[in-house]
Every structure is written in structure tokens, then in C-alpha cells.
Amino acid sequence: MGKRILVSPLNWGLGHATRCLPIIRSLVNQGNKVIIAADGGALSFLQKAMPELEFIKLPGFNATYSKRNSQALKIAISTPRALRDFSNEHQQLDTIVKDYNIEAIISDNRFGCWNKNVKSVFITHQLHISIPKLWRWTAPIVNSINYSYIKHYDELWIPDAEGNINLAGALSHPANLPIKTSYIGYLSRFYADSLPNNEKDIDYLVILSGPEPQRTILEKIIIKQAYTIKEKIVILRAMPDCLNMIKDLPDNVTTFNHVDDEMFVNLVSSARNIICRGGYSSLMDLIRLNRSAFLIPTPGQTEQEYLSQYLFKKGLFGYCRQKDFNFKNVAIPQINLRSIYNDESDNINTFLERWCKTI
């Protein structure tokens, strides 16, 4: 008999929702009743991806980013509100567990989504929090707080490989792990054979993502520079709730607020060059589709800065800082990522089948 499982992704961009999608699909295909608790763009994305499921609006901590390159002060100021929001979502979750007879919880980076009476799982690839150099003295405190919240959960799932050939480096491979941990491999909503062999008729595919205002800042940089070149540019805005389109675009630019998976893979296949943030979920999708890209990490988002530089130094992806971006300097390694990363999309199905038997 199937289990009643609540899945709750964080609403910071769409990445947490997209990487939960293969977990949700697998659980449903195995006969479980999956209920989604989310808010904002994450909720909208999953409602469009799997409209047949039951959805609950569960507000969570919504980070706001500075227009400056450093986010440390902004994050420090918002910490009291974050702690309050974690407590509020935990109280709301207790009610949801009772009202919906939840038997297990899978929380993707939502610190308050656990319940002492049901099996609770926390998903993250950040066990070692990357701290800006000026604030590095706070690292022991920050990592201690991170672990203190994770310890409320019964299990920790890390979407990465356990061995030396991995995607997140030091972020996902700390010296000590806080609770029972499983490295579950890369999570992508795509399949390894889902990329068609299209004609390359798009010069630059720009995949925007992440929180405001930095998403819009990069979008404006891209559009401003598009006036200086003739090449064809397609921009995916990552705004599933937005109904308005950008006005007064250069003739060589096409924008989409949001596209479904089929159109996304067709655009990726048609692009000579891909430009995107250094978000972890985007990187997992690109590995699954065997496409490298030019990474522009969100300024001050130390996780993305670490990942982008880490993969650039390995010669796997291109990279530059946002303030240095210029189309003329875009250089992407021509490399077979599948020959480096052992990415088996069926691994998660086997893992979840075993896990469901423990509920």
C-alpha cells in the first residue's frame, strides 16, 4: 500500500522545485500519494508540472538579495526574520501532518519542515557553508547553526556523488556529517536521452534564475549588450507567474517567461552557447543533458561563486563575474560531461523504493 508523503521545496528561484520533480515522479509511479507544500514560483512550477497532485500553500522564508556584489550584511540583517519564519513553518507543518495524515516528509532546504512523529528527510548539497572572506571568522558559528537544524531530521539526502568525482566539492563533502546520510546522485527532471539533435540556430541561450533583484540585473545587462551584436539570443526568464513580456527588445532577442520541459530541451539542443547562473540544480540538469555552459554566479551568493570557480578550474565550464560579462568573451569547453560524471537517472528510483519500505 502506498504511503502519504509530503514534499516541500524551498522557494529561492526554481532550483529546489525542479530537483524535487524526479523524486515526486518516482514516488507517484511507485503508487504513493504525494502532497506538495510550497509557495511562490516553486508552487507554480510544480502545479504546472504535475497538476494532478494535491497542493498546499506553505509560506516560508523568502530571501531578498542586495543590488551590491556582497550579500553578507543583507543576510545577517535578515537572520532574525529567517529564524522566526522557520518556527512559523514548523508550526504550520504540524497542523498539515495531522490534517492530511502525512506518513513521511521530504524537505528540500526548508529548515522548519520536520515532525517528530513521522519520518522526516532533509535534502541539501550544502553541508559546508561557503562564507565570504571578510566574514570567514563566522564559519564555525554558521555551520553549527546549519547542523543544529538538520539534526531535527531523521535522514539527510545529498544530491551528489559520494566519491572523489563529484559536482559540489567541499560543499557536499564535509569532514563530519550530522545525521544518517545518503548520497543519492544527481537529481534532474530530464532523462539522459531526452535531448534531440536539433540544428544549432540559436547563438546564445540565456537561462536566468535565482532571487531578485539580481535576476533582473543580469537580464538588463544581457539585453543592453544584445544591442551591440547581431547574433540570435533567446532568454528564458524563469518567471512562471509573470504574464507580462518585456517591451522594446532588440530585433535579435526573443524572451520566454517560462517554458515546459519539452521546449526547454529543444532550446538547449538548438543553442550553440548556453549562459546561465551557477545554481546547483541548473548544473545537474546540464550534466544530465551533456551540455556545458558559461556560468555567471549571482554576485555575493558564495555557493554559486564556489561552484562556478570549482568547475571552471576543472576545465568543465566557462565562467566570469557578472560585472565582467561580455558576449565576446564567452568561451565554453567542448567536453563530454557524461564521460566524467556517472549519472544514472534510474538510481533514484531504486533508492526511493528501498526508502519507502522503511516508513
C-alpha positions as CSV (number, residue, x, y, z in Angstrom):
1,M,0.0,0.0,0.0
2,G,1.3,3.4,-0.9
3,K,2.4,6.0,1.6
4,R,1.2,9.6,2.1
5,I,4.3,11.6,1.6
6,L,4.7,15.4,1.9
7,V,7.3,17.1,-0.4
8,S,8.2,20.7,0.4
9,P,10.9,22.6,-1.6
10,L,12.3,26.0,-0.7
11,N,11.2,28.9,-2.9
12,W,14.6,30.5,-3.8
13,G,14.4,30.6,-7.5
14,L,13.1,27.4,-9.1
15,G,16.0,25.1,-8.5
16,H,14.8,23.4,-5.4
17,A,11.4,22.7,-7.1
18,T,13.0,21.3,-10.3
19,R,15.3,18.9,-8.5
20,C,12.4,17.6,-6.4
21,L,10.5,16.7,-9.5
22,P,12.3,13.4,-10.2
23,I,11.7,12.4,-6.6
24,I,8.0,13.3,-6.8
25,R,7.5,11.4,-10.2
26,S,9.3,8.4,-8.8
27,L,7.2,8.3,-5.6
28,V,4.0,8.7,-7.6
29,N,5.0,6.0,-10.1
30,Q,5.6,3.6,-7.2
31,G,2.0,4.1,-6.0
32,N,2.4,6.6,-3.2
33,K,0.2,9.6,-2.5
34,V,2.4,12.7,-2.8
35,I,1.2,16.1,-1.5
36,I,3.2,19.3,-2.2
37,A,3.6,22.1,0.3
38,A,5.3,25.1,-1.2
39,D,4.8,28.8,-2.1
40,G,5.7,31.3,-4.8
41,G,7.4,30.3,-8.0
42,A,8.2,26.8,-6.6
43,L,4.5,26.2,-6.1
44,S,3.5,27.5,-9.5
45,F,6.2,25.4,-11.3
46,L,5.1,22.1,-9.6
47,Q,1.4,22.9,-10.2
48,K,2.1,23.2,-13.9
49,A,4.4,20.2,-14.0
50,M,2.1,17.8,-12.1
51,P,-1.4,19.3,-11.9
52,E,-3.0,16.0,-10.8
53,L,-1.4,16.2,-7.4
54,E,-2.7,17.9,-4.2
55,F,-1.1,21.2,-3.3
56,I,-0.9,23.2,-0.1
57,K,0.4,26.7,0.1
58,L,3.0,26.8,2.8
59,P,4.8,30.2,3.1
60,G,8.5,30.0,4.0
61,F,11.4,32.3,4.4
62,N,11.8,34.4,1.3
63,A,15.3,35.8,1.0
64,T,15.9,39.2,-0.6
65,Y,19.2,40.0,-2.1
66,S,21.1,43.2,-2.3
67,K,21.9,45.0,-5.5
68,R,25.5,45.1,-4.4
69,N,28.1,42.4,-5.0
70,S,28.3,41.4,-1.4
71,Q,25.2,39.8,0.3
72,A,26.7,39.0,3.7
73,L,25.3,42.1,5.5
74,K,21.9,41.7,3.9
75,I,21.8,38.0,5.0
76,A,23.0,38.9,8.5
77,I,20.3,41.5,8.9
78,S,17.6,39.1,7.8
79,T,18.6,36.3,10.1
80,P,16.1,37.1,12.9
81,R,13.3,37.1,10.4
82,A,14.6,33.8,9.0
83,L,14.6,32.1,12.4
84,R,11.0,33.4,13.0
85,D,9.9,32.1,9.6
86,F,11.4,28.7,10.3
87,S,9.4,28.5,13.5
88,N,6.2,29.5,11.8
89,E,6.5,27.0,9.0
90,H,7.2,24.3,11.6
91,Q,4.0,25.1,13.5
92,Q,2.0,25.1,10.2
93,L,3.6,21.8,9.2
94,D,2.5,20.2,12.4
95,T,-1.1,21.0,11.5
96,I,-0.7,19.8,7.9
97,V,0.7,16.4,9.2
98,K,-2.4,15.9,11.3
99,D,-5.0,17.2,8.8
100,Y,-3.6,15.2,5.9
101,N,-2.4,12.1,7.7
102,I,1.2,12.5,6.5
103,E,3.4,9.5,7.0
104,A,6.7,11.0,5.8
105,I,8.2,14.4,4.9
106,I,10.8,15.3,2.3
107,S,12.1,18.8,2.8
108,D,14.4,20.4,0.3
109,N,16.3,23.1,2.3
110,R,13.2,24.1,4.4
111,F,14.5,24.1,8.0
112,G,11.1,24.1,9.6
113,C,9.6,21.2,7.7
114,W,10.0,18.3,10.1
115,N,7.8,16.5,12.6
116,K,8.9,14.3,15.4
117,N,6.1,11.8,14.9
118,V,6.8,11.0,11.2
119,K,10.0,10.1,9.2
120,S,11.5,13.5,8.1
121,V,14.2,13.9,5.4
122,F,16.3,16.9,4.6
123,I,17.8,17.5,1.2
124,T,20.8,19.7,0.7
125,H,24.1,19.8,-1.1
126,Q,25.5,22.5,1.3
127,L,26.8,20.9,4.4
128,H,29.8,23.2,4.4
129,I,28.6,26.8,4.0
130,S,30.8,28.9,1.9
131,I,31.5,32.2,3.7
132,P,32.9,35.5,2.2
133,K,36.5,36.1,3.1
134,L,35.7,39.2,5.3
135,W,33.2,37.1,7.3
136,R,35.1,33.8,7.4
137,W,35.6,34.1,11.1
138,T,31.8,33.3,11.5
139,A,32.1,30.0,9.6
140,P,32.1,27.8,12.8
141,I,29.0,29.6,14.0
142,V,27.2,29.4,10.7
143,N,27.9,25.7,10.1
144,S,27.0,24.9,13.7
145,I,23.6,26.6,13.2
146,N,23.1,24.7,9.9
147,Y,23.8,21.4,11.6
148,S,21.6,22.2,14.6
149,Y,18.6,22.5,12.2
150,I,19.5,19.4,10.2
151,K,19.6,17.3,13.3
152,H,15.8,17.7,13.7
153,Y,15.5,15.4,10.8
154,D,15.8,11.6,10.7
155,E,17.8,11.4,7.4
156,L,19.9,13.6,5.2
157,W,19.9,13.2,1.4
158,I,22.7,14.8,-0.6
159,P,22.1,15.1,-4.4
160,D,25.7,14.4,-5.3
161,A,28.1,11.5,-5.8
162,E,29.9,10.3,-2.7
163,G,33.4,9.7,-4.2
164,N,36.1,12.0,-5.5
165,I,34.4,12.6,-8.8
166,N,31.6,14.8,-7.7
167,L,29.8,18.1,-8.5
168,A,29.7,20.2,-5.3
169,G,33.2,19.6,-4.0
170,A,33.8,20.7,-0.4
171,L,30.2,22.0,-0.1
172,S,28.8,18.4,0.0
173,H,31.7,16.6,1.4
174,P,32.4,17.9,4.9
175,A,34.7,16.2,7.4
176,N,31.8,15.2,9.6
177,L,28.1,14.5,8.7
178,P,25.4,15.5,11.2
179,I,22.9,12.6,10.9
180,K,22.3,9.4,8.9
181,T,23.3,10.4,5.3
182,S,22.8,9.1,1.8
183,Y,24.5,10.4,-1.3
184,I,21.6,9.9,-3.8
185,G,23.3,11.0,-7.0
186,Y,22.4,13.9,-9.3
187,L,18.7,15.0,-9.5
188,S,17.4,16.2,-12.8
189,R,13.9,16.4,-14.2
190,F,15.4,15.3,-17.6
191,Y,16.4,12.0,-19.0
192,A,19.8,11.2,-20.5
193,D,18.3,10.5,-23.9
194,S,15.8,13.4,-23.9
195,L,18.0,15.9,-25.8
196,P,17.1,15.9,-29.6
197,N,19.7,16.5,-32.2
198,N,18.5,19.9,-33.4
199,E,20.1,22.3,-35.9
200,K,22.1,24.9,-33.9
201,D,20.2,28.0,-34.9
202,I,20.4,29.9,-31.6
203,D,23.7,31.6,-30.9
204,Y,23.2,32.3,-27.2
205,L,20.6,30.7,-24.9
206,V,20.5,32.7,-21.7
207,I,18.9,30.8,-18.8
208,L,18.1,33.2,-15.9
209,S,17.3,32.1,-12.4
210,G,17.5,32.9,-8.7
211,P,16.1,35.6,-6.5
212,E,15.6,39.3,-7.2
213,P,16.9,41.9,-7.7
214,Q,19.9,40.0,-9.1
215,R,17.9,38.1,-11.7
216,T,16.6,41.3,-13.2
217,I,20.0,43.0,-13.0
218,L,21.6,40.2,-15.2
219,E,18.6,40.3,-17.5
220,K,19.2,44.1,-18.1
221,I,22.9,43.5,-18.7
222,I,22.2,40.8,-21.3
223,I,19.6,43.0,-23.2
224,K,21.8,46.1,-23.1
225,Q,24.7,44.1,-24.6
226,A,22.4,42.4,-27.2
227,Y,22.2,45.8,-29.0
228,T,25.9,45.6,-29.7
229,I,25.9,42.2,-31.5
230,K,24.0,40.6,-34.4
231,E,23.8,37.0,-33.1
232,K,20.5,35.4,-32.2
233,I,19.7,35.4,-28.5
234,V,17.0,33.6,-26.6
235,I,16.3,34.5,-22.9
236,L,14.5,32.2,-20.5
237,R,13.3,34.5,-17.7
238,A,12.4,31.9,-15.1
239,M,9.2,33.8,-14.2
240,P,6.3,31.2,-14.3
241,D,3.9,33.6,-12.5
242,C,4.6,36.6,-14.8
243,L,2.1,37.4,-17.6
244,N,3.8,40.5,-19.0
245,M,6.5,40.4,-21.6
246,I,9.5,42.8,-22.0
247,K,8.9,45.7,-24.3
248,D,11.3,47.4,-26.7
249,L,13.7,44.4,-27.2
250,P,16.4,44.4,-29.9
251,D,15.5,42.5,-33.0
252,N,17.9,39.7,-32.3
253,V,16.4,38.8,-28.9
254,T,13.5,36.5,-28.0
255,T,12.2,36.1,-24.5
256,F,10.1,33.5,-22.7
257,N,8.8,34.0,-19.2
258,H,8.6,30.2,-18.7
259,V,8.7,27.1,-20.9
260,D,7.8,23.5,-20.4
261,D,10.3,20.7,-20.3
262,E,9.9,19.7,-23.9
263,M,10.5,23.2,-25.2
264,F,13.4,23.6,-22.8
265,V,15.3,20.6,-24.1
266,N,14.6,21.7,-27.7
267,L,16.1,25.2,-27.0
268,V,19.1,23.6,-25.3
269,S,19.7,21.4,-28.2
270,S,19.3,24.3,-30.7
271,A,21.8,26.5,-28.8
272,R,25.5,26.9,-29.8
273,N,26.2,28.6,-26.5
274,I,24.4,28.4,-23.1
275,I,24.8,31.1,-20.5
276,C,23.3,30.6,-17.0
277,R,23.8,31.1,-13.3
278,G,25.9,28.7,-11.3
279,G,22.9,27.3,-9.4
280,Y,23.3,23.7,-8.4
281,S,20.1,22.4,-10.0
282,S,21.0,24.0,-13.3
283,L,24.3,22.3,-13.2
284,M,22.7,18.9,-12.6
285,D,20.3,19.5,-15.5
286,L,23.2,20.4,-17.8
287,I,25.2,17.3,-16.8
288,R,22.1,15.1,-17.5
289,L,21.7,16.8,-20.9
290,N,25.5,16.6,-21.5
291,R,25.9,20.3,-22.2
292,S,28.5,22.6,-20.8
293,A,27.8,26.3,-20.3
294,F,29.2,29.7,-19.4
295,L,28.5,30.4,-15.8
296,I,27.7,33.8,-14.2
297,P,27.2,33.2,-10.5
298,T,24.8,35.5,-8.6
299,P,27.0,38.2,-7.0
300,G,27.6,37.6,-3.4
301,Q,26.0,34.2,-3.4
302,T,29.0,32.3,-2.2
303,E,27.7,28.9,-3.0
304,Q,27.4,29.7,-6.7
305,E,30.7,31.5,-6.8
306,Y,32.4,28.5,-5.3
307,L,30.7,26.0,-7.7
308,S,31.4,28.2,-10.8
309,Q,35.1,28.6,-9.9
310,Y,35.4,25.0,-8.9
311,L,34.1,23.7,-12.3
312,F,35.9,26.4,-14.2
313,K,39.3,25.3,-12.7
314,K,38.5,21.7,-13.7
315,G,38.1,22.9,-17.3
316,L,34.4,21.7,-17.4
317,F,32.5,25.1,-17.7
318,G,33.2,28.7,-18.7
319,Y,32.9,31.4,-16.0
320,C,33.1,35.1,-15.3
321,R,31.8,37.6,-12.7
322,Q,28.6,39.4,-13.6
323,K,30.3,42.8,-13.7
324,D,32.8,41.5,-16.2
325,F,30.4,39.8,-18.6
326,N,30.7,40.4,-22.3
327,F,29.3,38.3,-25.1
328,K,32.6,38.5,-27.0
329,N,34.4,36.8,-24.1
330,V,32.0,33.8,-23.8
331,A,34.1,30.6,-24.1
332,I,32.7,27.2,-23.3
333,P,34.7,24.0,-23.1
334,Q,33.7,21.3,-25.7
335,I,33.6,18.4,-23.4
336,N,31.7,15.1,-22.8
337,L,30.4,15.6,-19.3
338,R,28.9,12.1,-19.2
339,S,32.4,10.6,-19.6
340,I,33.3,12.3,-16.3
341,Y,30.2,12.1,-14.2
342,N,28.5,8.7,-13.7
343,D,24.9,10.0,-14.0
344,E,22.3,7.2,-13.8
345,S,18.8,8.5,-13.8
346,D,17.4,5.1,-12.5
347,N,19.4,5.3,-9.3
348,I,16.8,7.5,-7.6
349,N,14.0,5.0,-8.4
350,T,15.8,2.1,-6.7
351,F,16.8,4.3,-3.7
352,L,13.2,5.6,-3.1
353,E,11.8,2.1,-3.5
354,R,14.0,0.9,-0.6
355,W,13.3,4.0,1.4
356,C,9.5,3.7,1.2
357,K,9.8,0.2,2.8
358,T,11.2,1.9,5.9
359,I,8.3,4.3,6.5
